[in-house]
Every structure is written in C-alpha cells, then in structure tokens.
Amino acid sequence: MSGARDIPGAALWLGLAGLLPFIWGAGTTIFPELGDAVRPMVGSRMIGPYVQLFFGMVILSFMSGVLWGFATRAQPDQAVWAYGLSVLPALWAFFMTGGGPYGAGLALMAGFAGLLALDWLYWRAGIAPDWWMRLRVPLTVVVIVCLGVGVMA
C-alpha cells in the first residue's frame, strides 16, 4: 500500500474536484456574507446547504452507477448481491432526501456512510480496484463533515 501514489491521477483529481460543491456549501454556510455576495450570480440553490443537497443526491446516484460497473466484474455467485446492492445509493437519494434541508442533510450523511460500507464490500469481494478504499475513505470523510456543517446551521 503506497497510498495516494497508486490511485490513478484522473480518479484522484476528479474525486477531489467532486468535493468542491460540498466545500463551497460548507464555506457559504459558515460565512453567509460570501453566499450573499454570490447569490445574485448563482442563485440560492448554489450556496449553503442547498448546493450540498442537490449535488449529494447526484453523487449518490452516480456512485450507484459506479457500483453497477463493479458488479459487471463479479463472479456469477456474487452477481445477484452486487447488482442488487448497487442500486441502493440512488434509491436512498431518491426516497430519503425530501424532508427539508435538515432531514435531507442527515439522510445524505447516512447515505454516504452507507455508500462507504458498500464500497468496502465491493473492494473486499475483489470487484473494486485495489486502490479504491484509499480514495473513497478520505473523500467520504470530507463529504460527511461538510454536510454536517450544513445540518448544524
């Protein structure tokens, strides 16, 4: 295990870039004057916890697709659970994030924690890349912390 060095560059950089809406949302929650300054240009949906909620739902759905892709590598005895579990993050985002910013934020935090458990399961089964958890753990921690900022606001 050599850490981030063996994570493909594109996966690392795109993963880090995917943190920007979560970090931006946390930043505009902590510093509302920043959100107020850019609201006329980007709209209310793109600041504070709202950008985190919208983007979080998109990312959970996207990650369902990633897990589905991993399921294509599964052996026949793994395929049923691998395909079946792959749809859970998207279903979670669809059904659990409608309860206003507080409830949706908590649901997304739980969804990303559950996604990390699924990541580990697919990695442990050998259908996710060897480097997968070295990428997913830090990304998930940042996402959950940033969502927590929005929930605590």
DSSP file with accessible surface (Angstrom, degrees, kcal/mol):
  #  RESIDUE AA STRUCTURE BP1 BP2  ACC     N-H-->O    O-->H-N    N-H-->O    O-->H-N    TCO  KAPPA ALPHA  PHI   PSI    X-CA   Y-CA   Z-CA
    1    1 A M              0   0  184      0, 0.0     3,-0.1     0, 0.0   130,-0.0   0.000 360.0 360.0 360.0 109.0    0.0    0.0    0.0
    2    2 A S    >   -     0   0   47      1,-0.3     3,-0.9     2,-0.0     2,-0.1   0.232 360.0-134.9-105.5  14.1    1.7    3.1   -1.2
    3    3 A G  G >   -     0   0   27      1,-0.2     3,-1.4     2,-0.1    -1,-0.3  -0.402  68.7  -5.5  77.3-143.2   -1.2    5.5   -0.5
    4    4 A A  G >  S+     0   0   59      1,-0.3     3,-1.4     2,-0.2    -1,-0.2   0.706 117.7  78.4 -65.9 -19.4   -2.4    8.1   -3.0
    5    5 A R  G <  S+     0   0  205     -3,-0.9    -1,-0.3     1,-0.3    -2,-0.1   0.809  95.0  47.0 -62.1 -29.4    0.5    7.4   -5.4
    6    6 A D  G <  S+     0   0   61     -3,-1.4    -1,-0.3     2,-0.1   125,-0.2   0.450  86.6 100.9 -96.6   4.5   -1.2    4.3   -6.7
    7    7 A I  S <  S-     0   0   10     -3,-1.4     5,-0.1    -4,-0.2   125,-0.0  -0.734  89.7-104.4 -80.9 126.6   -4.6    5.9   -7.2
    8    8 A P     >  -     0   0   60      0, 0.0     4,-2.5     0, 0.0     5,-0.2  -0.274  27.4-123.8 -53.3 138.1   -4.9    6.8  -10.9
    9    9 A G  H  > S+     0   0   42      1,-0.2     4,-3.0     2,-0.2     5,-0.3   0.875 108.2  51.2 -54.3 -44.7   -4.4   10.5  -11.4
   10   10 A A  H  > S+     0   0   70      1,-0.2     4,-2.6     2,-0.2     5,-0.3   0.926 111.5  47.9 -62.3 -42.2   -7.7   11.1  -13.2
   11   11 A A  H  > S+     0   0   28      2,-0.2     4,-2.1     1,-0.2    -1,-0.2   0.919 114.5  46.9 -64.9 -41.6   -9.6    9.3  -10.4
   12   12 A L  H  X S+     0   0   40     -4,-2.5     4,-2.6     2,-0.2    -2,-0.2   0.960 116.0  42.7 -65.2 -49.9   -7.8   11.3   -7.7
   13   13 A W  H  X S+     0   0  179     -4,-3.0     4,-2.5     1,-0.2    -2,-0.2   0.898 116.7  46.2 -68.1 -40.4   -8.2   14.7   -9.3
   14   14 A L  H  X S+     0   0  128     -4,-2.6     4,-1.9    -5,-0.3    -1,-0.2   0.886 112.3  52.1 -69.5 -35.5  -11.8   14.2  -10.4
   15   15 A G  H  < S+     0   0   20     -4,-2.1     4,-0.5    -5,-0.3    -2,-0.2   0.932 111.8  46.0 -62.2 -44.8  -12.6   12.8   -6.9
   16   16 A L  H >< S+     0   0   69     -4,-2.6     3,-1.4     1,-0.2     4,-0.5   0.909 110.3  53.5 -64.9 -40.3  -11.1   15.9   -5.3
   17   17 A A  H >< S+     0   0   47     -4,-2.5     3,-1.5     1,-0.3    -1,-0.2   0.867 100.1  62.7 -62.2 -33.4  -12.9   18.1   -7.7
   18   18 A G  T 3< S+     0   0   22     -4,-1.9     4,-0.4     1,-0.3    -1,-0.3   0.668  94.8  62.4 -66.6 -14.9  -16.1   16.4   -6.7
   19   19 A L  T <> S+     0   0   14     -3,-1.4     4,-2.7    -4,-0.5     3,-0.5   0.715  81.2  84.7 -78.4 -21.4  -15.6   17.8   -3.2
   20   20 A L  H <> S+     0   0  108     -3,-1.5     4,-3.4    -4,-0.5     5,-0.3   0.882  87.0  49.1 -55.8 -46.3  -15.7   21.4   -4.3
   21   21 A P  H  > S+     0   0   30      0, 0.0     4,-2.3     0, 0.0    -1,-0.2   0.890 114.1  47.7 -61.8 -33.9  -19.6   21.7   -4.2
   22   22 A F  H  > S+     0   0    2     -3,-0.5     4,-2.2    -4,-0.4    -2,-0.2   0.924 115.3  44.0 -69.8 -43.5  -19.6   20.2   -0.6
   23   23 A I  H  X S+     0   0   81     -4,-2.7     4,-3.0     2,-0.2     5,-0.2   0.919 114.1  50.7 -66.4 -43.2  -16.7   22.5    0.5
   24   24 A W  H  X S+     0   0   90     -4,-3.4     4,-2.8    -5,-0.3    24,-0.4   0.926 110.2  49.9 -59.7 -44.9  -18.3   25.5   -1.2
   25   25 A G  H  X S+     0   0    0     -4,-2.3     4,-1.0    -5,-0.3    -1,-0.2   0.918 112.8  46.2 -61.7 -42.7  -21.6   24.8    0.5
   26   26 A A  H  X S+     0   0    8     -4,-2.2     4,-2.8     2,-0.2     3,-0.4   0.926 112.8  51.0 -65.1 -42.3  -20.0   24.5    3.9
   27   27 A G  H  X S+     0   0   19     -4,-3.0     4,-2.7     1,-0.2    -2,-0.2   0.910 110.6  47.0 -63.0 -41.9  -18.0   27.7    3.3
   28   28 A T  H  < S+     0   0    7     -4,-2.8     7,-0.4     2,-0.2    -1,-0.2   0.660 112.7  51.7 -77.7 -12.0  -21.1   29.7    2.3
   29   29 A T  H  < S+     0   0   26     -4,-1.0    -2,-0.2    -3,-0.4    -1,-0.2   0.880 114.2  41.1 -82.0 -44.8  -22.8   28.3    5.4
   30   30 A I  H  < S+     0   0   97     -4,-2.8    -2,-0.2     1,-0.3    -3,-0.2   0.877 126.9  35.4 -69.2 -37.5  -20.0   29.3    7.8
   31   31 A F    >X  +     0   0  112     -4,-2.7     3,-1.5    -5,-0.2     4,-1.2  -0.742  69.5 176.1-117.8  79.5  -19.6   32.6    6.0
   32   32 A P  H 3> S+     0   0   66      0, 0.0     4,-2.9     0, 0.0     5,-0.2   0.797  76.4  66.7 -59.3 -26.6  -23.1   33.7    4.9
   33   33 A E  H 3> S+     0   0  121      1,-0.2     4,-1.9     2,-0.2     5,-0.1   0.853  98.3  53.5 -63.8 -30.6  -21.7   37.0    3.6
   34   34 A L  H <> S+     0   0   68     -3,-1.5     4,-1.6     2,-0.2    -1,-0.2   0.941 110.1  46.5 -65.5 -46.8  -19.9   35.0    1.0
   35   35 A G  H  X S+     0   0    1     -4,-1.2     4,-1.7    -7,-0.4    -2,-0.2   0.907 111.1  52.4 -60.7 -41.5  -23.1   33.4    0.0
   36   36 A D  H  < S+     0   0   89     -4,-2.9    -1,-0.2     1,-0.2    -2,-0.2   0.875 107.0  53.7 -62.8 -36.5  -24.9   36.7    0.0
   37   37 A A  H  < S+     0   0   65     -4,-1.9    -1,-0.2     1,-0.2    -2,-0.2   0.854 117.8  33.9 -68.0 -34.9  -22.2   38.2   -2.3
   38   38 A V  H >X S+     0   0   24     -4,-1.6     4,-2.4     1,-0.2     3,-1.2   0.598  91.7  92.7 -99.1 -10.0  -22.6   35.5   -5.0
   39   39 A R  H 3X S+     0   0   95     -4,-1.7     4,-2.7     1,-0.3    -1,-0.2   0.881  82.8  55.4 -53.7 -43.0  -26.3   34.8   -4.7
   40   40 A P  H 34 S+     0   0  115      0, 0.0    -1,-0.3     0, 0.0    -2,-0.1   0.830 115.5  39.9 -61.3 -27.1  -27.2   37.3   -7.4
   41   41 A M  H <4 S+     0   0  146     -3,-1.2    -2,-0.2    -4,-0.2    -3,-0.1   0.841 132.1  20.1 -88.1 -36.5  -24.9   35.5   -9.9
   42   42 A V  H  < S-     0   0   70     -4,-2.4    -3,-0.2     1,-0.1     3,-0.1   0.592 101.1-124.0-113.6 -15.5  -25.5   31.8   -9.0
   43   43 A G    ><  -     0   0   29     -4,-2.7     3,-1.3    -5,-0.4    -1,-0.1   0.046  34.3 -74.8  87.3 162.0  -28.9   31.8   -7.2
   44   44 A S  G >  S+     0   0   69      1,-0.3     3,-1.3     2,-0.2     6,-0.2   0.772 123.7  66.9 -65.8 -27.7  -29.9   30.5   -3.8
   45   45 A R  G 3  S+     0   0  138      1,-0.3    -1,-0.3    -3,-0.1     9,-0.2   0.689  96.9  56.0 -68.1 -17.6  -29.7   26.8   -4.9
   46   46 A M  G <  S+     0   0   72     -3,-1.3     2,-0.3    -4,-0.1    -1,-0.3   0.150 101.0  64.1-104.9  19.2  -25.9   27.1   -5.4
   47   47 A I  S X> S-     0   0    6     -3,-1.3     3,-0.9    -5,-0.0     4,-0.9  -0.921  92.0  -1.4-136.1 164.0  -25.0   28.3   -1.9
   48   48 A G  H >> S-     0   0    7    -24,-0.4     4,-1.0    -2,-0.3     3,-0.6  -0.084 120.3 -24.5  57.6-152.0  -25.1   26.9    1.6
   49   49 A P  H 3> S+     0   0   23      0, 0.0     4,-2.4     0, 0.0    -1,-0.2   0.752 128.1  72.9 -66.8 -19.2  -26.5   23.5    2.4
   50   50 A Y  H <> S+     0   0  111     -3,-0.9     4,-2.5     1,-0.2     5,-0.3   0.916  95.6  48.2 -66.6 -41.1  -28.7   23.6   -0.8
   51   51 A V  H <X S+     0   0   13     -4,-0.9     4,-2.5    -3,-0.6     5,-0.3   0.904 112.4  51.4 -64.5 -35.9  -25.8   23.1   -3.2
   52   52 A Q  H  X S+     0   0    1     -4,-1.0     4,-2.7     2,-0.2    -2,-0.2   0.907 110.4  48.1 -65.5 -41.8  -24.7   20.2   -1.0
   53   53 A L  H  X S+     0   0   19     -4,-2.4     4,-2.0     2,-0.2    -2,-0.2   0.939 114.7  43.9 -66.8 -47.1  -28.1   18.6   -1.0
   54   54 A F  H  X S+     0   0   79     -4,-2.5     4,-1.7    -9,-0.2    -2,-0.2   0.953 119.6  41.9 -62.9 -48.3  -28.5   18.8   -4.8
   55   55 A F  H  X S+     0   0   56     -4,-2.5     4,-2.9    -5,-0.3     5,-0.2   0.884 110.7  57.5 -68.8 -36.6  -25.0   17.7   -5.6
   56   56 A G  H  X S+     0   0    0     -4,-2.7     4,-2.5    -5,-0.3    -1,-0.2   0.898 106.1  49.5 -60.6 -40.0  -25.1   15.0   -2.9
   57   57 A M  H  X S+     0   0   56     -4,-2.0     4,-1.9     2,-0.2    -1,-0.2   0.915 112.1  48.8 -65.1 -40.4  -28.2   13.4   -4.5
   58   58 A V  H  X S+     0   0   87     -4,-1.7     4,-2.9     1,-0.2    -2,-0.2   0.933 112.1  48.2 -63.2 -45.3  -26.5   13.5   -7.9
   59   59 A I  H  X S+     0   0   33     -4,-2.9     4,-3.1     2,-0.2     5,-0.2   0.905 108.9  52.0 -67.6 -41.5  -23.3   11.9   -6.4
   60   60 A L  H  X S+     0   0    0     -4,-2.5     4,-1.5     2,-0.2    30,-0.3   0.929 113.0  46.4 -59.7 -39.9  -25.1    9.1   -4.6
   61   61 A S  H  X S+     0   0   56     -4,-1.9     4,-1.4    -5,-0.2    -2,-0.2   0.924 112.2  50.2 -66.9 -43.4  -26.9    8.3   -7.9
   62   62 A F  H  X S+     0   0  128     -4,-2.9     4,-1.8     1,-0.2     3,-0.3   0.919 107.7  53.8 -58.8 -43.5  -23.6    8.5   -9.8
   63   63 A M  H  X S+     0   0    9     -4,-3.1     4,-2.6     1,-0.3    -1,-0.2   0.810 100.2  60.9 -67.4 -27.4  -22.0    6.1   -7.3
   64   64 A S  H  X S+     0   0   10     -4,-1.5     4,-2.3    -5,-0.2    -1,-0.3   0.926 105.3  49.3 -59.4 -41.0  -24.8    3.6   -7.8
   65   65 A G  H  X S+     0   0   46     -4,-1.4     4,-2.3    -3,-0.3    -2,-0.2   0.879 108.7  52.0 -65.0 -37.9  -23.6    3.5  -11.4
   66   66 A V  H  X S+     0   0   32     -4,-1.8     4,-2.2     2,-0.2    -2,-0.2   0.943 110.9  47.2 -62.8 -46.7  -20.0    3.0  -10.3
   67   67 A L  H  X S+     0   0    0     -4,-2.6     4,-2.3     2,-0.2    -2,-0.2   0.886 109.2  54.3 -63.4 -37.8  -21.1    0.1   -8.1
   68   68 A W  H  X S+     0   0  125     -4,-2.3     4,-1.1    18,-0.3    -1,-0.2   0.921 107.1  51.9 -60.0 -42.3  -23.1   -1.3  -11.0
   69   69 A G  H >< S+     0   0   31     -4,-2.3     3,-0.6     1,-0.2     4,-0.4   0.907 108.6  49.8 -61.2 -41.3  -20.0   -1.1  -13.1
   70   70 A F  H >< S+     0   0   24     -4,-2.2     3,-2.1     1,-0.2     4,-0.3   0.884 103.1  61.9 -62.4 -37.0  -18.1   -3.1  -10.4
   71   71 A A  H >< S+     0   0    1     -4,-2.3     3,-1.7     1,-0.3    -1,-0.2   0.807  90.8  66.9 -61.3 -26.7  -20.9   -5.6  -10.4
   72   72 A T  T << S+     0   0   87     -4,-1.1    -1,-0.3    -3,-0.6    -2,-0.2   0.722  99.3  52.5 -66.4 -18.0  -20.1   -6.4  -14.0
   73   73 A R  T <  S+     0   0  137     -3,-2.1    -1,-0.3    -4,-0.4    -2,-0.2   0.446  88.3 114.4 -91.9  -3.4  -16.8   -7.8  -12.8
   74   74 A A  S <  S-     0   0   18     -3,-1.7     5,-0.1    -4,-0.3    52,-0.1  -0.343  71.2-114.5 -72.3 148.7  -18.5  -10.1  -10.2
   75   75 A Q    >>  -     0   0  117      1,-0.1     3,-2.0    -2,-0.1     4,-1.7  -0.395  39.9 -99.2 -70.5 158.7  -18.4  -13.8  -10.4
   76   76 A P  H 3> S+     0   0  110      0, 0.0     4,-0.6     0, 0.0     3,-0.2   0.860 125.2  52.9 -52.7 -37.1  -21.8  -15.5  -11.1
   77   77 A D  H 34 S+     0   0  134      1,-0.2     4,-0.3     2,-0.1    -3,-0.0   0.687 115.5  41.4 -75.0 -13.7  -22.2  -16.3   -7.3
   78   78 A Q  H <> S+     0   0   33     -3,-2.0     4,-2.5     2,-0.1    -1,-0.2   0.636  94.1  84.3 -98.0 -20.6  -21.5  -12.6   -6.5
   79   79 A A  H  X S+     0   0   22     -4,-1.7     4,-2.9     1,-0.2     5,-0.4   0.856  83.7  54.6 -60.3 -41.2  -23.6  -11.0   -9.2
   80   80 A V  H  X S+     0   0  127     -4,-0.6     4,-2.3     1,-0.2    -1,-0.2   0.959 116.4  36.6 -60.9 -51.0  -27.0  -11.1   -7.6
   81   81 A W  H  > S+     0   0   80     -4,-0.3     4,-2.9     2,-0.2     5,-0.3   0.890 116.5  54.6 -69.7 -35.5  -26.0   -9.2   -4.5
   82   82 A A  H  X S+     0   0    0     -4,-2.5     4,-1.2     2,-0.2   -11,-0.2   0.938 114.8  38.4 -65.5 -45.2  -23.5   -7.0   -6.4
   83   83 A Y  H  X S+     0   0   77     -4,-2.9     4,-0.7    -5,-0.2    -1,-0.2   0.925 117.6  51.4 -68.4 -43.5  -26.2   -5.7   -8.8
   84   84 A G  H >< S+     0   0   41     -4,-2.3     3,-0.8    -5,-0.4     4,-0.3   0.929 112.5  43.5 -61.0 -46.9  -28.9   -5.6   -6.2
   85   85 A L  H >< S+     0   0   48     -4,-2.9     3,-1.4     1,-0.2    -1,-0.2   0.784  99.9  73.2 -70.7 -24.9  -26.9   -3.5   -3.7
   86   86 A S  H 3< S+     0   0    0     -4,-1.2     4,-0.4    -5,-0.3   -18,-0.3   0.778  93.5  53.4 -63.5 -24.7  -25.6   -1.2   -6.4
   87   87 A V  T <X S+     0   0   56     -3,-0.8     4,-2.3    -4,-0.7    -1,-0.3   0.626  85.5  87.2 -85.4 -10.7  -29.0    0.5   -6.8
   88   88 A L  H <> S+     0   0   81     -3,-1.4     4,-3.0    -4,-0.3     5,-0.2   0.893  83.2  53.0 -60.8 -44.2  -29.3    1.3   -3.0
   89   89 A P  H  > S+     0   0    7      0, 0.0     4,-2.5     0, 0.0    -1,-0.2   0.933 112.3  45.7 -59.8 -41.2  -27.4    4.7   -3.0
   90   90 A A  H  > S+     0   0   29     -4,-0.4     4,-2.4   -30,-0.3    -2,-0.2   0.924 114.5  47.5 -66.1 -42.8  -29.6    6.0   -5.9
   91   91 A L  H  X S+     0   0   82     -4,-2.3     4,-2.8     2,-0.2     5,-0.3   0.899 110.8  52.5 -64.0 -39.5  -32.8    4.8   -4.2
   92   92 A W  H  X S+     0   0   96     -4,-3.0     4,-2.6    -5,-0.2     5,-0.2   0.944 110.6  47.3 -59.5 -48.4  -31.7    6.3   -0.9
   93   93 A A  H  X S+     0   0    3     -4,-2.5     4,-0.7    -5,-0.2    -2,-0.2   0.905 114.9  47.2 -60.7 -40.3  -31.1    9.6   -2.5
   94   94 A F  H  < S+     0   0  158     -4,-2.4    -2,-0.2    -5,-0.2    -1,-0.2   0.926 123.4  28.8 -68.7 -45.7  -34.5    9.5   -4.3
   95   95 A F  H  < S+     0   0  143     -4,-2.8     3,-0.3    -5,-0.2    -2,-0.2   0.720 121.6  45.3 -91.2 -23.0  -36.6    8.4   -1.3
   96   96 A M  H  < S+     0   0   89     -4,-2.6     3,-0.3    -5,-0.3    11,-0.2   0.460  95.5  68.5-106.6  -1.4  -34.8    9.9    1.7
   97   97 A T  S  < S+     0   0   18     -4,-0.7     3,-0.2    -5,-0.2     7,-0.2   0.148  70.8  89.1-111.1  26.3  -33.9   13.4    0.8
   98   98 A G        +     0   0   75     -3,-0.3     2,-0.3     1,-0.2    -1,-0.2   0.400  57.6  94.3-100.8   5.5  -37.2   15.2    0.7
   99   99 A G  S  > S-     0   0   61     -3,-0.3     4,-0.8     1,-0.3    -1,-0.2  -0.053  97.7 -86.5 -94.1  36.7  -37.6   16.3    4.3
  100  100 A G  H  >  -     0   0   38     -2,-0.3     4,-3.0    -3,-0.2     5,-0.3  -0.066  62.6 -59.1  81.0 170.5  -36.2   19.8    4.1
  101  101 A P  H  > S+     0   0   54      0, 0.0     4,-2.1     0, 0.0     5,-0.2   0.863 133.4  48.0 -61.8 -36.9  -32.6   20.8    4.5
  102  102 A Y  H  > S+     0   0  149      2,-0.2     4,-2.4     1,-0.2     5,-0.2   0.981 118.4  38.1 -68.5 -53.9  -32.1   19.4    8.0
  103  103 A G  H  X S+     0   0   30     -4,-0.8     4,-2.5     1,-0.2    -1,-0.2   0.902 118.1  49.9 -64.7 -40.3  -33.6   16.0    7.3
  104  104 A A  H  X S+     0   0    4     -4,-3.0     4,-2.6     2,-0.2    -1,-0.2   0.903 109.9  51.8 -66.3 -38.5  -32.2   15.7    3.8
  105  105 A G  H  X S+     0   0    2     -4,-2.1     4,-2.4    -5,-0.3    -2,-0.2   0.929 111.4  46.2 -63.1 -44.8  -28.7   16.6    5.1
  106  106 A L  H  X S+     0   0   74     -4,-2.4     4,-2.5     2,-0.2    -2,-0.2   0.909 112.1  51.8 -62.7 -41.3  -28.9   13.9    7.8
  107  107 A A  H  X S+     0   0   12     -4,-2.5     4,-2.6     1,-0.2    -2,-0.2   0.902 110.3  48.3 -63.3 -40.3  -30.2   11.4    5.2
  108  108 A L  H  X S+     0   0    0     -4,-2.6     4,-2.9     2,-0.2     5,-0.2   0.901 108.8  53.3 -67.5 -38.6  -27.3   12.2    2.8
  109  109 A M  H  X S+     0   0   44     -4,-2.4     4,-2.1     1,-0.2    -2,-0.2   0.948 113.2  43.8 -59.3 -46.0  -24.8   11.9    5.7
  110  110 A A  H  X S+     0   0   51     -4,-2.5     4,-2.8     1,-0.2    -2,-0.2   0.898 112.2  54.4 -64.7 -39.0  -26.2    8.4    6.4
  111  111 A G  H  X S+     0   0    8     -4,-2.6     4,-2.5     2,-0.2    -2,-0.2   0.911 109.3  46.1 -62.4 -42.0  -26.3    7.7    2.6
  112  112 A F  H  X S+     0   0    3     -4,-2.9     4,-2.1     2,-0.2    -1,-0.2   0.871 112.3  50.9 -71.6 -33.7  -22.6    8.5    2.2
  113  113 A A  H  X S+     0   0   50     -4,-2.1     4,-1.7    -5,-0.2    -2,-0.2   0.934 112.7  46.8 -65.6 -43.3  -21.7    6.4    5.3
  114  114 A G  H  X S+     0   0   35     -4,-2.8     4,-2.2     1,-0.2    -2,-0.2   0.894 109.1  54.8 -64.2 -38.3  -23.7    3.5    3.8
  115  115 A L  H  X S+     0   0    1     -4,-2.5     4,-3.1     1,-0.2    -1,-0.2   0.915 104.7  53.9 -61.2 -40.4  -22.1    4.0    0.5
  116  116 A L  H  X S+     0   0   40     -4,-2.1     4,-2.4     1,-0.2    -1,-0.2   0.903 107.0  51.5 -62.3 -38.1  -18.7    3.7    2.1
  117  117 A A  H  X S+     0   0   61     -4,-1.7     4,-2.3     2,-0.2    -1,-0.2   0.914 111.4  47.2 -63.4 -41.4  -19.8    0.4    3.6
  118  118 A L  H  X S+     0   0   23     -4,-2.2     4,-2.7     2,-0.2     5,-0.3   0.911 108.9  54.7 -65.6 -41.1  -20.8   -0.7    0.1
  119  119 A D  H  X S+     0   0    0     -4,-3.1     4,-2.6     1,-0.2    -2,-0.2   0.934 109.7  47.5 -54.1 -46.8  -17.5    0.5   -1.3
  120  120 A W  H  X S+     0   0  121     -4,-2.4     4,-3.4     2,-0.2     5,-0.2   0.914 110.2  52.2 -63.2 -42.0  -15.7   -1.7    1.3
  121  121 A L  H  X S+     0   0   62     -4,-2.3     4,-2.0     1,-0.2    -2,-0.2   0.929 112.8  43.7 -61.0 -46.3  -17.9   -4.7    0.5
  122  122 A Y  H  <>S+     0   0    0     -4,-2.7     5,-2.2     2,-0.2     6,-1.1   0.892 115.7  48.9 -67.0 -39.7  -17.2   -4.4   -3.2
  123  123 A W  H ><5S+     0   0   70     -4,-2.6     3,-1.5    -5,-0.3    -2,-0.2   0.934 111.3  49.3 -63.7 -45.4  -13.5   -3.8   -2.5
  124  124 A R  H 3<5S+     0   0  171     -4,-3.4    -2,-0.2     1,-0.3    -1,-0.2   0.844 107.2  55.3 -64.1 -33.9  -13.3   -6.8   -0.2
  125  125 A A  T 3<5S-     0   0   31     -4,-2.0    -1,-0.3    -5,-0.2    -2,-0.2   0.526 116.0-117.8 -76.2  -7.3  -15.0   -9.0   -2.8
  126  126 A G  T < 5S+     0   0   50     -3,-1.5    -3,-0.2    -4,-0.3    -2,-0.1   0.636  88.4 107.2  82.2  15.4  -12.3   -8.1   -5.2
  127  127 A I      < +     0   0    4     -5,-2.2    -4,-0.2     2,-0.1   -54,-0.1   0.551  67.4  65.9-104.4  -8.1  -14.5   -6.4   -7.7
  128  128 A A  S    S-     0   0    3     -6,-1.1     5,-0.1    -5,-0.1    -2,-0.0  -0.784 102.4 -87.2-101.0 155.7  -13.4   -2.8   -6.9
  129  129 A P    >   -     0   0   27      0, 0.0     3,-1.7     0, 0.0     4,-0.3  -0.194  35.3-112.5 -61.2 155.6   -9.8   -1.7   -7.7
  130  130 A D  T 3  S+     0   0  129      1,-0.3     3,-0.4     2,-0.1     4,-0.2   0.838 118.0  48.4 -56.1 -36.2   -7.1   -2.3   -5.1
  131  131 A W  T >> S+     0   0   49      1,-0.2     4,-1.1  -125,-0.2     3,-0.5   0.490  82.6 103.2 -83.8  -4.1   -6.7    1.4   -4.5
  132  132 A W  H X> S+     0   0   20     -3,-1.7     4,-2.8     1,-0.3     3,-0.7   0.869  79.2  45.9 -53.0 -49.3  -10.5    2.1   -4.2
  133  133 A M  H 3> S+     0   0   25     -3,-0.4     4,-2.3    -4,-0.3    -1,-0.3   0.840 105.4  61.0 -70.7 -28.0  -10.7    2.5   -0.4
  134  134 A R  H <4 S+     0   0   53     -3,-0.5    -1,-0.2    -4,-0.2    -2,-0.2   0.784 114.7  37.2 -67.6 -23.8   -7.7    4.7   -0.3
  135  135 A L  H <X S+     0   0   11     -4,-1.1     4,-1.5    -3,-0.7    -2,-0.2   0.879 118.1  47.5 -86.5 -47.9   -9.6    7.1   -2.5
  136  136 A R  H  X S+     0   0   17     -4,-2.8     4,-2.6    -5,-0.2     5,-0.2   0.839 102.8  59.8 -70.7 -36.5  -13.1    6.6   -1.0
  137  137 A V  H  X S+     0   0   63     -4,-2.3     4,-2.4     2,-0.2     5,-0.2   0.974 110.1  39.3 -61.5 -55.1  -12.4    7.0    2.7
  138  138 A P  H  > S+     0   0   71      0, 0.0     4,-2.2     0, 0.0     5,-0.2   0.914 116.6  51.4 -64.4 -36.7  -10.9   10.5    2.7
  139  139 A L  H  X S+     0   0   15     -4,-1.5     4,-2.4     1,-0.2    -2,-0.2   0.938 111.6  47.6 -61.9 -44.0  -13.5   11.7    0.1
  140  140 A T  H  X S+     0   0    3     -4,-2.6     4,-2.8     2,-0.2     5,-0.2   0.902 109.0  53.5 -65.1 -40.0  -16.3   10.4    2.2
  141  141 A V  H  X S+     0   0   80     -4,-2.4     4,-2.6    -5,-0.2     5,-0.2   0.945 110.7  46.6 -60.9 -46.1  -15.0   11.9    5.4
  142  142 A V  H  X S+     0   0   49     -4,-2.2     4,-2.7     1,-0.2     5,-0.2   0.934 112.8  49.9 -62.8 -43.9  -14.8   15.3    3.8
  143  143 A V  H  X S+     0   0    9     -4,-2.4     4,-2.8     1,-0.2     5,-0.2   0.942 112.4  46.3 -60.8 -46.6  -18.3   15.0    2.3
  144  144 A I  H  X S+     0   0   44     -4,-2.8     4,-2.3     2,-0.2    -1,-0.2   0.917 113.2  49.3 -66.8 -39.7  -19.8   13.9    5.6
  145  145 A V  H  X S+     0   0   92     -4,-2.6     4,-1.7    -5,-0.2    -1,-0.2   0.940 112.9  47.3 -63.3 -46.0  -18.1   16.7    7.5
  146  146 A C  H  X S+     0   0   12     -4,-2.7     4,-1.6     1,-0.2    -2,-0.2   0.914 111.9  49.4 -63.2 -43.0  -19.2   19.3    5.0
  147  147 A L  H  X S+     0   0    1     -4,-2.8     4,-2.3    -5,-0.2    -1,-0.2   0.885 106.5  58.0 -61.7 -36.7  -22.8   18.0    5.1
  148  148 A G  H  X S+     0   0   14     -4,-2.3     4,-2.4     1,-0.2    -1,-0.2   0.866 101.0  55.4 -61.5 -35.7  -22.6   18.2    8.9
  149  149 A V  H  X S+     0   0   39     -4,-1.7     4,-0.8     1,-0.2    -1,-0.2   0.935 109.5  47.2 -61.0 -44.3  -21.8   21.9    8.6
  150  150 A G  H >< S+     0   0   10     -4,-1.6     3,-0.5     1,-0.2    -2,-0.2   0.896 112.2  49.1 -65.1 -38.2  -25.0   22.3    6.6
  151  151 A V  H 3< S+     0   0   12     -4,-2.3    -1,-0.2     1,-0.2    -2,-0.2   0.883 110.2  50.9 -68.6 -37.6  -27.0   20.3    9.1
  152  152 A M  H 3<        0   0  159     -4,-2.4    -1,-0.2    -5,-0.2    -2,-0.2   0.630 360.0 360.0 -77.3 -12.3  -25.7   22.2   12.1
  153  153 A A    <<        0   0   96     -4,-0.8  -123,-0.1    -3,-0.5    -3,-0.0  -0.236 360.0 360.0 -68.9 360.0  -26.5   25.6   10.5
